[in-house]
Amino acid sequence: MPAPAGPPAPAPYAGGTSGRRTGGAPAAGGPAPRGLREATPQGARRALWALPPVAVLALVFLYPLALVVQQSFTPENGGGAFDAYASVFASASFREALGTTVWLAVGATAGCLLLGFTLALIIAFVPFPGAKGVAKFIDVFLSFPSFLITLALLFIYGTVGMANGVWTDLFGVADGPFHFLGTPWGVLLAEITYFTPFVMRPLLAAFSQLDTAQLEVAAGLGARPARIVRQVILPESLPALAAGGSLVLVMCLNEFGIVLFTGAKDVTTLPMLIYGKAILESDYAAACVVAVVNIAISVGLFGLYRVVGKRAGA
């Protein structure tokens, strides 16, 4: 008769002497999981690869920016840390330059939105020969420097430009009537001319994704083109308009070349004031204060542009 079976022996750990249970946490003193062993070298390698670009960025951009901020708080002639700020904020030239910069930027942005929306509508929805070529040219136009457009306007509307030349030839007078480029309105025209494609680009991208069935249904129901634009196209293009307008506003606040090349002596913006304080007056503390204000406004508006751009998908 066979002997009765004793109690079952305890099951050994899976893996033998490795000290690790199958599917469980590692035992004390056992090796780390493979994923954990590989994560640390990968993180170290990524940090090493990130160091060179971060170092270059810090050396080329962040360090000079820090010097500008430091100089604004440490004027060369001594005094308190905020003396230069108090002096600049109290000056009439700074307040005038700030007001001029804001109204030129807002006016140019409004003009670019209106003109860009109209031109984008024509290119996208009015069939004409060469529409695709015009759309491609807009992409090329974005790479042009701002002073080149201003120079072209000087050739046309300058004191000795084509328009004044035609006028003097036709009427036999010594001088023509076109002298607005040296005024704020000339700067405004140049900025609208240059920055309008920056609004058209996101608009054309938004129009290309618009469902044409909506337009066909609206037209089939008897809606006029103006109503289709107002009730169908405009609501779909609002995010792109906001993104393009925010970008133009930021760029107009920092525009220097257009104001300089138009020769508008009575137009002083914040960038022009920085140039005058630093180069012409050698007042570096005041120039750094104005630069810090300009940077703060630009960074704030750029943050707004990024938020609007993400929502618009531009």
FENCOR-V136675 format. One record per helix or strand of 2 or more residues. SS is the DSSP state (h for helix, s for strand). FROM is the first residue (numbers start at 0). TO is the last residue. Records with the same first field share a line. If there is no record, write none. Layout:
# FENCOR-V136675
SS->FROM-TO / FROM-TO
This chain:
# FENCOR-V136675
h->15-17 / 33-72 / 82-89 / 91-124 / 130-140 / 145-156 / 161-170 / 179-181 / 183-207 / 211-219 / 224-252 / 256-261 / 269-279 / 283-311
